[in-house]
Structures are given as C-alpha cells and as structure tokens.
C-alpha cells in the first residue's frame, strides 16, 4: 500500500479532497507516495490557525525560538542522506546533489537559530532634549510562502527558518510536483516544540489554493519563488491589498570566457553552471559568452567534456546528470533545442531524449553554437540542460552581451586578469557575480537575489532576510 500524506493545519494532519501520486522522474513506475490536495476552505483554515497563533508566538521568548529551530536543523542534518535520497527520488537531482541540498537546509535552520539570539535595535537621542528614541524590529505577521519544484527542501528552508526566527507565522504551499520534501520538512517542524498553528502546510494546485493564499486578507506578506509570469501576477494582486512581497523569478545568466582564461577551468565551471542539477537552477548559466581568441579551444574542450557526462538514474552511483523533473519540462527543453536550430544555431552536442533501462525523463545535455543575442534561445529561460554559445570579439562586447538580458540574477567570468575581474564585478548587472567559479551555488549565510526581471523586494538568506520578515518600529519616550 502506498503511504498517504496529509496537510498540517493548526497542528493537525488533515486529509484534503483527494490524493495524487508522487512519481520518480528517473523511474515512472516508482510511486514515492500519495499526497493530499488542499481545498480553498482548508487554506482559509490554515490562515486562521496562523492568525490565532501569531500573538503568542510573536512575543514569545527568543530562546524558545532558537531551541526549536536548532532542533529542526539538527534532525535534518542527522537525516541528510535519507532526506537527500527522497529529494533525488522525487525531483531528479543526483543523490550527492540531493544530500548536499538537505545539508544546506539543515545549516540554514541552524543559522537562523542563532539569529534568534542576535536581534538588534538602536537607541538614539532625539533632537528634542530629554526624549529617548528606540528603533526596533517586529515580525510582519502571517507570511504565505510559495516554493518551486527545483529546490524542494533548501528554498522552503531559507524562507521558513527566518520567518519563524523573527516571530512570524507561516502558511506554506509547495510546488505540486514535489510535495515529498515539503511534507518531510513539515513533519520535522511539527515535532520541534513550535506551537500549533505557527507553521502550516497546505499542498495542492496553485489554481485551487495559490490565488486564495495570495489574496487572503489574513495574510500579511507573500514570499514567492517561481516563474516571472506568475511572479508579476502575484505582484499585481498584492498591490491591491498592499501586502509585503518578495519575489525570486529566475534568470538567463551569462558565463563569460575571456581569452586569458584557463581553458580546463573555464570548461569545468561552464559544464557545472549549465548542466548540473539538469540545468534546473535559476542561477544556471545558459549563455556562454566566449571571446574569439579562446573560442576554438573552448568549444572543442566543451565537446569532449560533454561526451564524458553520464546521464542516468538520479540514485545510481556515477550519475552526473539525472532526469528532467517532468514530462512537460522535458518537452519544453526539447522544443527550445528545435527553436534554436530553426533560428540558425548549430547543435554541437546532445539535445535528444534518451532511452535508458528505466522509464524516465532523460535528456542528453544540449550545446548550441553560432547563436546570436537576439535568438529566443538567448532571451528566454529554458530551465533545463540546454546552453548556447555567443562568440564576441573582446571584453567590452562580452560585458555588453552579459548585460543584454531582461534578467539579472547571476553572472560569471572566467579570466586571469584582475583588471577585467574587478571591472566585471562592478559593472555586471546581476545580483550575484562569480569569478572563476560556477554561477550556480551560493552560501547559505549570505544574501541571495538579483535585479531587473529576476527579483523584486528584499534579499533572501543571511542577515539580510530580516529586511523582509520584520518591520521597523520607532518609539519615543519622555521619562
């Protein structure tokens, strides 16, 4: 019998209207479990539970919060291999990548356990003699959290942990494609000592519970990670009720390769940036911008390196790249390979669906050459193992093309020139810049976010998370 998993509302596990199977994209015959679908009425109950819990939790002792978050982080780290395997089984990352993501989630909770004890404020004199001024931070209220399928435990962790640390209550809606990690995390949170109603999990379709969560009058803020189209619609909806919003919406990230770069290093960081985690990362570099002096060596070295990549079952030892997460995503990835060729690009490697011993959504990583900046393949986010190469004359043109995008999340440069590295860090129109490193992969204790069409609102992660999850209060006192 397949295990059934329910929503967590007001401290109770409650069944929804029906259950849907959670399938392994490496092996479609493997049913991970059945997960319930919440109704709009259950979403309302979750918000009401969070509102009821907020007065006590928002004024509770910081040690109790710290202890609870530390307990959550400790259990995640102790179970990192189990949780990482679950993640790889339901999302398609390789098992080492899944374990790494679970480890990151545990460390995030540990970090914010410490932040509970590091809350700060200011005491300043007033311009009026004898009056004191205190500047403090307080929790926002009830936060609706909407998470994507590509990082099913790390992204929920870096939203939930600061929300709870700063005294907010949470209603979380995970991506319908990957409920398993969200449910496992919710189950750990439910045993942490956090009072009932402080954290609530509602699983289901965005069309059923997503809009009601965004538009609910009992929700004070929305933190969303997903597509640009959905993010823009959420921003419009929140503007009507003046909700606080935080949006992370993807990217079309450049990886610049200059003539003076180390070829082997440039190839390795490009392969990791473009294709690892099956390219399903908002920080993935799908545009490789290469100067003409190094272009022939780089292209040939990329072709050789890609021929050695092993695509296979996410749980199998030795797999470099797992499956695409779903059939619809696979079809989108393959369609962009066709679009690129129709626009005049040359398919140098990969780009086809693979038939392997298990029935899954496997695709050979695709590399397109002879592309131009105006092609759709270089303008639109594919979100899969598809990368294109843009050939440029020198650094100035490379910088221009790197910034020639409506997105601005991450950007990378491979160079041995301190001059160019320094200039690129300052003039790259991205929220995160990597020099001689893959664009995908950032630490859990530093801010995450971009500019232009990639992000809107305050940064996520690290101490900068307090900007979204708290509000500032200024209080005057006349003794």
ZAROLO-957463 format. One record per residue (C-alpha): residue number from 1; x, y, z. Coordinates in nm, 3 decimals, padded with zeros to 5 digits. Layout:
<nodes>
(NUM; (X; Y; Z))
...
</nodes>
This chain:
<nodes>
(1; (00.000; 00.000; 00.000))
(2; (00.127; 00.346; -00.093))
(3; (00.157; 00.575; 00.209))
(4; (-00.079; 00.872; 00.220))
(5; (00.035; 01.214; 00.340))
(6; (-00.191; 01.490; 00.472))
(7; (-00.180; 01.865; 00.521))
(8; (-00.065; 02.018; 00.851))
(9; (-00.321; 02.275; 00.967))
(10; (-00.339; 02.415; 01.318))
(11; (-00.120; 02.134; 01.449))
(12; (-00.334; 01.856; 01.300))
(13; (-00.279; 01.632; 00.998))
(14; (-00.586; 01.667; 00.780))
(15; (-00.684; 01.495; 00.456))
(16; (-00.788; 01.707; 00.161))
(17; (-01.033; 01.641; -00.117))
(18; (-00.824; 01.369; -00.283))
(19; (-00.472; 01.227; -00.315))
(20; (-00.231; 01.238; -00.608))
(21; (00.069; 01.010; -00.669))
(22; (00.422; 01.148; -00.647))
(23; (00.628; 00.981; -00.922))
(24; (01.002; 00.933; -00.955))
(25; (01.121; 01.104; -01.279))
(26; (01.406; 00.851; -01.302))
(27; (01.160; 00.561; -01.288))
(28; (00.795; 00.636; -01.355))
(29; (00.696; 00.301; -01.210))
(30; (00.820; 00.412; -00.869))
(31; (00.543; 00.583; -00.667))
(32; (00.701; 00.772; -00.377))
(33; (00.369; 00.827; -00.201))
(34; (00.028; 00.985; -00.232))
(35; (-00.014; 01.343; -00.119))
(36; (-00.340; 01.514; -00.040))
(37; (-00.478; 01.816; -00.223))
(38; (-00.600; 02.102; -00.004))
(39; (-00.922; 02.286; -00.076))
(40; (-00.973; 02.662; -00.061))
(41; (-01.161; 02.605; 00.266))
(42; (-00.859; 02.427; 00.415))
(43; (-00.636; 02.710; 00.301))
(44; (-00.860; 02.952; 00.489))
(45; (-00.843; 02.729; 00.798))
(46; (-00.463; 02.731; 00.781))
(47; (-00.454; 03.112; 00.763))
(48; (-00.695; 03.138; 01.053))
(49; (-00.478; 02.899; 01.257))
(50; (-00.172; 03.110; 01.183))
(51; (-00.352; 03.430; 01.282))
(52; (-00.465; 03.275; 01.608))
(53; (-00.110; 03.161; 01.690))
(54; (00.060; 03.488; 01.598))
(55; (00.006; 03.698; 01.915))
(56; (00.172; 03.444; 02.144))
(57; (00.446; 03.335; 01.905))
(58; (00.545; 03.689; 01.802))
(59; (00.605; 03.786; 02.165))
(60; (00.749; 03.453; 02.282))
(61; (01.095; 03.419; 02.430))
(62; (01.380; 03.416; 02.181))
(63; (01.542; 03.114; 02.349))
(64; (01.237; 02.900; 02.276))
(65; (01.251; 03.000; 01.911))
(66; (01.623; 02.934; 01.893))
(67; (01.584; 02.592; 02.054))
(68; (01.308; 02.490; 01.813))
(69; (01.497; 02.597; 01.501))
(70; (01.816; 02.434; 01.626))
(71; (01.626; 02.111; 01.685))
(72; (01.488; 02.121; 01.330))
(73; (01.834; 02.181; 01.186))
(74; (01.988; 01.906; 01.395))
(75; (01.735; 01.648; 01.277))
(76; (01.771; 01.748; 00.912))
(77; (02.149; 01.710; 00.933))
(78; (02.119; 01.377; 01.111))
(79; (01.886; 01.253; 00.836))
(80; (02.061; 01.426; 00.543))
(81; (02.123; 01.104; 00.350))
(82; (01.763; 00.988; 00.390))
(83; (01.620; 01.328; 00.301))
(84; (01.867; 01.375; 00.016))
(85; (01.767; 01.040; -00.128))
(86; (01.400; 01.137; -00.107))
(87; (01.479; 01.466; -00.280))
(88; (01.666; 01.295; -00.564))
(89; (01.392; 01.037; -00.597))
(90; (01.115; 01.293; -00.641))
(91; (01.292; 01.585; -00.815))
(92; (01.570; 01.419; -01.016))
(93; (01.892; 01.569; -00.878))
(94; (02.173; 01.319; -00.838))
(95; (02.194; 01.168; -00.491))
(96; (02.510; 01.363; -00.397))
(97; (02.334; 01.685; -00.504))
(98; (02.025; 01.585; -00.305))
(99; (02.228; 01.516; 00.008))
(100; (02.407; 01.846; -00.041))
(101; (02.077; 02.032; -00.061))
(102; (01.945; 01.861; 00.251))
(103; (02.265; 01.956; 00.432))
(104; (02.217; 02.314; 00.325))
(105; (01.862; 02.311; 00.461))
(106; (01.985; 02.189; 00.799))
(107; (02.254; 02.454; 00.812))
(108; (02.000; 02.723; 00.727))
(109; (01.786; 02.633; 01.028))
(110; (02.098; 02.625; 01.247))
(111; (02.200; 02.970; 01.122))
(112; (01.861; 03.124; 01.196))
(113; (01.851; 02.957; 01.535))
(114; (02.148; 03.180; 01.611))
(115; (01.979; 03.480; 01.452))
(116; (01.701; 03.447; 01.711))
(117; (01.960; 03.549; 01.969))
(118; (02.122; 03.820; 01.759))
(119; (01.825; 04.052; 01.716))
(120; (01.943; 04.411; 01.736))
(121; (01.800; 04.760; 01.754))
(122; (01.914; 05.114; 01.814))
(123; (01.883; 05.366; 02.092))
(124; (01.947; 05.720; 01.971))
(125; (01.890; 06.065; 02.120))
(126; (01.610; 06.283; 01.992))
(127; (01.673; 06.632; 01.866))
(128; (01.439; 06.731; 02.148))
(129; (01.622; 06.734; 02.482))
(130; (01.520; 06.472; 02.736))
(131; (01.345; 06.239; 02.489))
(132; (01.473; 05.890; 02.406))
(133; (01.426; 05.711; 02.075))
(134; (01.427; 05.332; 02.027))
(135; (01.437; 05.170; 01.684))
(136; (01.335; 04.803; 01.691))
(137; (01.219; 04.529; 01.455))
(138; (00.898; 04.330; 01.491))
(139; (00.755; 04.038; 01.292))
(140; (00.539; 04.115; 00.989))
(141; (00.258; 03.875; 01.080))
(142; (00.129; 03.578; 00.879))
(143; (00.355; 03.500; 00.584))
(144; (00.240; 03.299; 00.284))
(145; (00.527; 03.101; 00.135))
(146; (00.509; 02.961; -00.219))
(147; (00.804; 02.745; -00.324))
(148; (00.920; 02.592; -00.656))
(149; (00.997; 02.234; -00.751))
(150; (01.368; 02.265; -00.833))
(151; (01.498; 02.305; -00.476))
(152; (01.226; 02.128; -00.276))
(153; (01.392; 02.144; 00.066))
(154; (01.651; 02.426; 00.052))
(155; (01.419; 02.701; -00.072))
(156; (01.144; 02.615; 00.178))
(157; (01.412; 02.615; 00.449))
(158; (01.551; 02.957; 00.359))
(159; (01.202; 03.105; 00.370))
(160; (01.056; 02.919; 00.670))
(161; (01.356; 02.948; 00.902))
(162; (01.384; 03.330; 00.900))
(163; (01.007; 03.370; 00.909))
(164; (00.990; 03.168; 01.231))
(165; (01.311; 03.311; 01.376))
(166; (01.174; 03.665; 01.360))
(167; (00.839; 03.569; 01.513))
(168; (00.612; 03.527; 01.211))
(169; (00.361; 03.251; 01.149))
(170; (00.367; 03.060; 00.820))
(171; (00.131; 02.907; 00.567))
(172; (00.338; 02.721; 00.309))
(173; (00.229; 02.596; -00.032))
(174; (00.497; 02.384; -00.201))
(175; (00.511; 02.309; -00.571))
(176; (00.257; 02.044; -00.661))
(177; (00.527; 01.843; -00.841))
(178; (00.744; 01.782; -00.530))
(179; (00.532; 01.754; -00.213))
(180; (00.750; 01.484; -00.056))
(181; (01.033; 01.701; 00.076))
(182; (00.788; 01.969; 00.194))
(183; (00.588; 01.711; 00.385))
(184; (00.903; 01.561; 00.541))
(185; (01.015; 01.907; 00.650))
(186; (00.671; 01.986; 00.790))
(187; (00.674; 01.662; 00.987))
(188; (01.009; 01.756; 01.143))
(189; (00.883; 02.106; 01.225))
(190; (00.568; 01.961; 01.385))
(191; (00.784; 01.782; 01.645))
(192; (01.017; 02.072; 01.720))
(193; (00.818; 02.230; 02.002))
(194; (00.678; 02.511; 01.789))
(195; (00.314; 02.573; 01.898))
(196; (00.024; 02.454; 01.683))
(197; (-00.070; 02.696; 01.408))
(198; (00.267; 02.869; 01.389))
(199; (00.359; 02.661; 01.085))
(200; (00.103; 02.519; 00.842))
(201; (00.147; 02.311; 00.526))
(202; (-00.115; 02.310; 00.251))
(203; (-00.042; 02.100; -00.057))
(204; (-00.224; 02.133; -00.386))
(205; (-00.264; 02.308; -00.716))
(206; (-00.186; 02.676; -00.745))
(207; (-00.513; 02.727; -00.930))
(208; (-00.702; 02.599; -00.626))
(209; (-00.509; 02.734; -00.326))
(210; (-00.239; 02.962; -00.470))
(211; (-00.456; 03.260; -00.553))
(212; (-00.662; 03.229; -00.231))
(213; (-00.336; 03.235; -00.033))
(214; (-00.206; 03.545; -00.214))
(215; (-00.540; 03.728; -00.187))
(216; (-00.634; 03.623; 00.166))
(217; (-00.692; 03.926; 00.392))
(218; (-00.539; 03.736; 00.683))
(219; (-00.201; 03.707; 00.509))
(220; (00.037; 04.000; 00.564))
(221; (00.319; 03.907; 00.328))
(222; (00.399; 03.671; 00.040))
(223; (00.739; 03.519; -00.035))
(224; (00.739; 03.354; -00.378))
(225; (00.996; 03.174; -00.590))
(226; (00.892; 03.068; -00.940))
(227; (00.838; 03.192; -01.293))
(228; (00.846; 03.556; -01.395))
(229; (00.491; 03.544; -01.529))
(230; (00.342; 03.412; -01.207))
(231; (00.558; 03.647; -01.001))
(232; (00.434; 03.950; -01.193))
(233; (00.074; 03.842; -01.140))
(234; (00.135; 03.797; -00.767))
(235; (00.286; 04.146; -00.750))
(236; (-00.028; 04.290; -00.908))
(237; (-00.253; 04.101; -00.668))
(238; (-00.054; 04.206; -00.363))
(239; (-00.054; 04.569; -00.472))
(240; (-00.432; 04.578; -00.432))
(241; (-00.416; 04.485; -00.063))
(242; (-00.071; 04.642; -00.002))
(243; (00.083; 04.312; 00.108))
(244; (00.456; 04.297; 00.150))
(245; (00.608; 04.083; -00.127))
(246; (00.934; 03.909; -00.202))
(247; (00.975; 03.760; -00.550))
(248; (01.250; 03.544; -00.699))
(249; (01.174; 03.477; -01.066))
(250; (01.462; 03.317; -01.248))
(251; (01.734; 03.428; -01.485))
(252; (01.913; 03.399; -01.816))
(253; (02.257; 03.402; -01.665))
(254; (02.578; 03.471; -01.860))
(255; (02.911; 03.294; -01.818))
(256; (03.185; 03.500; -01.981))
(257; (03.501; 03.323; -02.101))
(258; (03.789; 03.558; -02.186))
(259; (04.096; 03.483; -02.399))
(260; (04.322; 03.472; -02.092))
(261; (04.110; 03.216; -01.906))
(262; (04.240; 02.873; -01.812))
(263; (04.059; 02.652; -02.065))
(264; (04.020; 02.348; -01.841))
(265; (03.887; 02.560; -01.555))
(266; (03.651; 02.750; -01.785))
(267; (03.511; 02.429; -01.930))
(268; (03.453; 02.271; -01.591))
(269; (03.276; 02.570; -01.440))
(270; (03.068; 02.612; -01.757))
(271; (02.958; 02.247; -01.752))
(272; (02.868; 02.271; -01.385))
(273; (02.685; 02.600; -01.430))
(274; (02.490; 02.495; -01.738))
(275; (02.414; 02.126; -01.690))
(276; (02.448; 02.004; -01.331))
(277; (02.120; 01.960; -01.145))
(278; (01.993; 01.900; -01.501))
(279; (02.020; 02.275; -01.562))
(280; (01.712; 02.322; -01.344))
(281; (01.852; 02.608; -01.137))
(282; (01.759; 02.974; -01.161))
(283; (02.131; 03.051; -01.128))
(284; (02.232; 02.818; -01.414))
(285; (02.440; 02.975; -01.691))
(286; (02.265; 02.900; -02.017))
(287; (02.451; 03.172; -02.213))
(288; (02.824; 03.106; -02.260))
(289; (02.981; 03.426; -02.395))
(290; (03.322; 03.343; -02.538))
(291; (03.584; 03.577; -02.684))
(292; (03.720; 03.484; -03.027))
(293; (04.079; 03.409; -02.924))
(294; (03.986; 03.121; -02.698))
(295; (03.671; 03.020; -02.885))
(296; (03.806; 02.724; -03.088))
(297; (03.986; 02.562; -02.793))
(298; (03.690; 02.619; -02.559))
(299; (03.431; 02.475; -02.798))
(300; (03.639; 02.163; -02.868))
(301; (03.710; 02.111; -02.498))
(302; (03.340; 02.150; -02.415))
(303; (03.250; 01.888; -02.675))
(304; (03.497; 01.643; -02.522))
(305; (03.386; 01.711; -02.164))
(306; (03.017; 01.674; -02.251))
(307; (03.081; 01.341; -02.422))
(308; (03.204; 01.211; -02.087))
(309; (02.897; 01.315; -01.888))
(310; (02.683; 01.028; -01.766))
(311; (02.307; 01.081; -01.775))
(312; (02.114; 00.831; -01.569))
(313; (01.906; 00.737; -01.266))
(314; (01.947; 01.007; -01.001))
(315; (02.009; 00.744; -00.733))
(316; (02.269; 00.544; -00.929))
(317; (02.635; 00.580; -00.839))
(318; (02.835; 00.764; -01.103))
(319; (02.544; 00.960; -01.249))
(320; (02.646; 01.315; -01.339))
(321; (02.307; 01.438; -01.458))
(322; (01.969; 01.300; -01.356))
(323; (01.637; 01.324; -01.535))
(324; (01.435; 01.631; -01.618))
(325; (01.173; 01.674; -01.346))
(326; (00.858; 01.617; -01.553))
(327; (00.728; 01.535; -01.899))
(328; (00.610; 01.892; -01.960))
(329; (00.952; 02.029; -01.865))
(330; (01.125; 01.775; -02.090))
(331; (00.902; 01.873; -02.381))
(332; (00.984; 02.240; -02.319))
(333; (01.358; 02.169; -02.312))
(334; (01.346; 01.972; -02.637))
(335; (01.134; 02.238; -02.803))
(336; (01.396; 02.504; -02.729))
(337; (01.661; 02.290; -02.896))
(338; (01.439; 02.284; -03.205))
(339; (01.371; 02.658; -03.178))
(340; (01.742; 02.733; -03.159))
(341; (01.819; 02.527; -03.470))
(342; (01.528; 02.685; -03.657))
(343; (01.678; 03.026; -03.580))
(344; (02.012; 02.922; -03.728))
(345; (02.203; 02.778; -03.433))
(346; (02.417; 02.466; -03.475))
(347; (02.357; 02.175; -03.236))
(348; (02.711; 02.078; -03.133))
(349; (02.618; 01.809; -02.880))
(350; (02.322; 01.635; -02.719))
(351; (01.969; 01.768; -02.736))
(352; (01.777; 01.441; -02.765))
(353; (01.563; 01.233; -02.531))
(354; (01.747; 00.925; -02.406))
(355; (01.609; 00.576; -02.364))
(356; (01.756; 00.412; -02.055))
(357; (01.677; 00.089; -01.867))
(358; (01.417; 00.268; -01.654))
(359; (01.129; 00.471; -01.795))
(360; (01.217; 00.831; -01.709))
(361; (01.254; 01.184; -01.844))
(362; (01.618; 01.164; -01.954))
(363; (01.778; 01.413; -02.191))
(364; (02.131; 01.448; -02.329))
(365; (02.262; 01.795; -02.236))
(366; (02.247; 02.023; -02.539))
(367; (02.505; 02.276; -02.654))
(368; (02.420; 02.517; -02.936))
(369; (02.682; 02.722; -03.120))
(370; (02.669; 03.002; -03.378))
(371; (02.397; 03.179; -03.183))
(372; (02.324; 03.549; -03.168))
(373; (02.197; 03.757; -02.880))
(374; (01.855; 03.816; -03.035))
(375; (01.765; 03.448; -03.065))
(376; (01.492; 03.320; -02.834))
(377; (01.736; 03.062; -02.703))
(378; (01.938; 03.354; -02.563))
(379; (01.645; 03.563; -02.441))
(380; (01.410; 03.318; -02.270))
(381; (01.473; 03.098; -01.969))
(382; (01.472; 02.732; -02.076))
(383; (01.524; 02.583; -01.728))
(384; (01.686; 02.265; -01.847))
(385; (02.018; 02.118; -01.969))
(386; (02.039; 02.348; -02.270))
(387; (02.317; 02.604; -02.322))
(388; (02.423; 02.824; -02.612))
(389; (02.749; 02.992; -02.707))
(390; (02.771; 03.355; -02.819))
(391; (03.101; 03.448; -02.985))
(392; (03.232; 03.802; -02.918))
(393; (03.544; 04.000; -03.008))
(394; (03.666; 04.107; -02.666))
(395; (03.587; 04.200; -02.307))
(396; (03.379; 04.511; -02.383))
(397; (03.147; 04.321; -02.615))
(398; (03.132; 04.032; -02.368))
(399; (03.023; 04.265; -02.088))
(400; (02.761; 04.424; -02.313))
(401; (02.613; 04.087; -02.409))
(402; (02.624; 03.965; -02.048))
(403; (02.404; 04.260; -01.952))
(404; (02.190; 04.234; -02.265))
(405; (01.906; 04.047; -02.096))
(406; (01.583; 04.133; -01.913))
(407; (01.710; 03.922; -01.621))
(408; (01.981; 03.996; -01.366))
(409; (02.023; 03.714; -01.115))
(410; (02.377; 03.575; -01.152))
(411; (02.675; 03.627; -01.382))
(412; (03.016; 03.467; -01.408))
(413; (03.350; 03.541; -01.566))
(414; (03.650; 03.316; -01.630))
(415; (03.970; 03.519; -01.654))
(416; (04.319; 03.553; -01.509))
(417; (04.303; 03.933; -01.543))
(418; (04.249; 04.115; -01.214))
(419; (04.160; 04.425; -01.415))
(420; (03.876; 04.255; -01.602))
(421; (03.755; 04.061; -01.298))
(422; (03.734; 04.380; -01.092))
(423; (03.559; 04.572; -01.369))
(424; (03.312; 04.289; -01.429))
(425; (03.217; 04.263; -01.062))
(426; (03.131; 04.633; -01.059))
(427; (02.962; 04.662; -01.398))
(428; (02.777; 04.332; -01.427))
(429; (02.403; 04.399; -01.394))
(430; (02.341; 04.098; -01.173))
(431; (02.272; 04.049; -00.806))
(432; (02.543; 03.783; -00.769))
(433; (02.876; 03.766; -00.953))
(434; (03.122; 03.475; -00.960))
(435; (03.484; 03.500; -01.076))
(436; (03.634; 03.167; -01.189))
(437; (03.351; 02.980; -01.018))
(438; (03.023; 02.827; -01.135))
(439; (02.730; 03.067; -01.121))
(440; (02.514; 02.801; -00.957))
(441; (02.585; 02.761; -00.588))
(442; (02.586; 03.025; -00.315))
(443; (02.648; 03.005; 00.059))
(444; (02.354; 02.985; 00.300))
(445; (02.467; 03.274; 00.521))
(446; (02.492; 03.546; 00.254))
(447; (02.218; 03.732; 00.064))
(448; (02.060; 03.571; -00.242))
(449; (01.881; 03.767; -00.512))
(450; (01.903; 03.962; -00.834))
(451; (01.781; 04.268; -01.016))
(452; (01.578; 04.361; -01.325))
(453; (01.329; 04.082; -01.407))
(454; (01.489; 03.827; -01.175))
(455; (01.392; 03.960; -00.833))
(456; (01.166; 04.206; -00.660))
(457; (01.177; 04.301; -00.295))
(458; (01.428; 04.230; -00.020))
(459; (01.708; 03.976; -00.047))
(460; (01.674; 03.622; 00.084))
(461; (01.912; 03.434; 00.317))
(462; (02.162; 03.551; 00.575))
(463; (02.108; 03.852; 00.795))
(464; (01.951; 04.037; 00.503))
(465; (01.643; 03.816; 00.544))
(466; (01.531; 04.038; 00.831))
(467; (01.451; 04.314; 00.582))
(468; (01.154; 04.115; 00.455))
(469; (01.045; 03.922; 00.762))
(470; (01.043; 04.219; 01.000))
(471; (00.907; 04.571; 01.010))
(472; (01.078; 04.867; 01.176))
(473; (00.921; 05.047; 01.471))
(474; (01.037; 05.381; 01.610))
(475; (00.932; 05.454; 01.967))
(476; (00.973; 05.780; 02.162))
(477; (00.988; 05.806; 02.540))
(478; (00.967; 06.108; 02.770))
(479; (01.073; 05.986; 03.118))
</nodes>
